Amino acid sequence: MIVANDFAAALVGLTPSRRHSKIVKPRLQHNPAGIHLIFAGRCPNNRGQLSSLALAATARVAFLWFWAAYAGGALPILFGAAFLPLKQLGRELGLAFAAALLVHLALVGWLCWIGSAPPVGVFVFFGPVAALTFILALLSFGNLHTVLGPKPWRLLRTIGMNLILYAFLKDFMQDPMHGGVQHIAEYLPFSAMAIAAPLVRLAAWGLRLRETRFAFSASSTNGSHE
């Protein structure tokens, strides 16, 4: 997720800050043709910009997998059986998110290795969120989550998923309506999706609660007539 300079870019692939946008030119010591690779923060007309694009792309792909895993269980309740596969494949979607995050963090590690490490504060906030992602993924294999018990596992999963969503939302909500058309296109749709995700789950919870109360009321009425 890091875009050459910010681990906030680290968890959701944001645009690097200008104060960190420097050019790093590592030489390929054993390249007989003497080819140099140039990696830049946001330098226009530079091939290194592809690195930033790759980071932004992997961050957004990871978010799309996460969004499907987060909101997929609520969609069938609101919109019908057409979305049932998303609910049934919730674990697989979560693992796909973790895999995409791993690729993103590998790119982040590479940028750190070549000397473009983000500020410590960024690691302090986003590091635990990334670690929590992999803990949830690990506990989803086999019966490992049974070590915690059903209630603690459900609590950990709920807290973890919402913390991850908050991390994405915190990053995407940095002035999504400013910075030109390209900036808006890069951030606004994902900001809207991040805001919509908990609202979808809340709406599904409310609908399910209403149906449960209605069913209970109907059964009570039938019982009193008998």
Disulfide bonds with the S-S distance in Angstrom:
none
